[in-house]
């Protein structure tokens, strides 16, 4: 007898929905976790409260500037040093969500 592995859904799969809509949809779908995209958060305290209320946990987080080098479809500074600074700021902002990891793109 095998159990279903835990399910987490990344917010990039529902890019047009809000963080709150994602929490409701993912919880309704039976997910245990959410991959948080920083650009959807808005106010961190309110988002953290809503996350706890949803019963989901942050499995991973994706910074708003998700890579050291520029990406053609995602905004952010051109210079790698500025992108690294943005990533570091994001890690501090995302830490209270206690994700299992942070996701970066190459």
N, C-alpha and C positions, 0 to 999 in steps of 0.2 A: 504494500500500500504506500503510494508516494503522495506527498502533499505538494500543493502548488507552491512554487517559489515566490518570495515576496515580489510585488509589482510596484514599480516606480515609473512615473511618466514625466518626461522633460517638457518644460514649457515651450520649447521651440516647436513642439508638435502642434501647439495651439497658439501660434504667434499673434493672431488677431484678438484673442480673448484677454481679459484683464487677469491679474493675479487672483482676485477674489473669484472670478468665474472659473478659473483653472482649479482652485481648491475645491469648489463645489462639484465640478465635473469629475475630477479625479477621485474624490471620495465616493461619489455616486457610482463610479465605475468599479469600485472595489480595490483601488490602489492603496498601498500602505504608505507610499512616499511620493515626493514631488522633487523634480530637478528644477531648482529655482533659477530663473534668468533675472539678473539684477535690474535690467532695464524695465522690468514690469513692476518693481516693488513700490515705488512711491515712498510714503512715510514708513521707515523701518519698524518703528514701534507698533504701528497699526498692523503692518504686515505680519510681524512676529505674533501678535495677539491672534490674528485671524488664522495663522498657521496652527497654533496650539488648539484653537477652537475646532479646527477642521478634523483633528485626529490624525492628520498626515504628519510625516516627519521629512525633513530636508535630507534627501539622499546625496545630492550634489548641488553645487551652485556654479553658475556661469557668470563671470564678471561682465560688465557692460562693454569693456574693452577686453575681448577674450584671447588676444594673442600679442606677442611682442612685435611681430611684423604686421604691417597694414593688410587688411583683407578687403577685397573689392566690394563686397556687399554689406560690410559693417562699418559704421562710423568710428572715428577715433583719431587721435593725433597721428601724424605721419612719422615722427621720429621715434625710434625704438625706446630711447631713454624716457620720453614722455609717456609712452605706452606702459613701460614697466612701473612708473610712478602711479599711473591710473590703476593698474592691476593691484598694486600694494594697497592703495586706498580702498579698492573693492574688497580685498580680503579682510580688512578691518571692519568694513560695513557688513559683510556677510557672516562674519564669525559668530554673532549672536544666534544665528539660525542653526548652528551646530551641525553643519553638513558632514557626511561621511568623507567627502572629498570636494575639491574644486576642479572644474573641467576647464582646460585651456586648449585652444586650437593651434595647429601648426601650419 
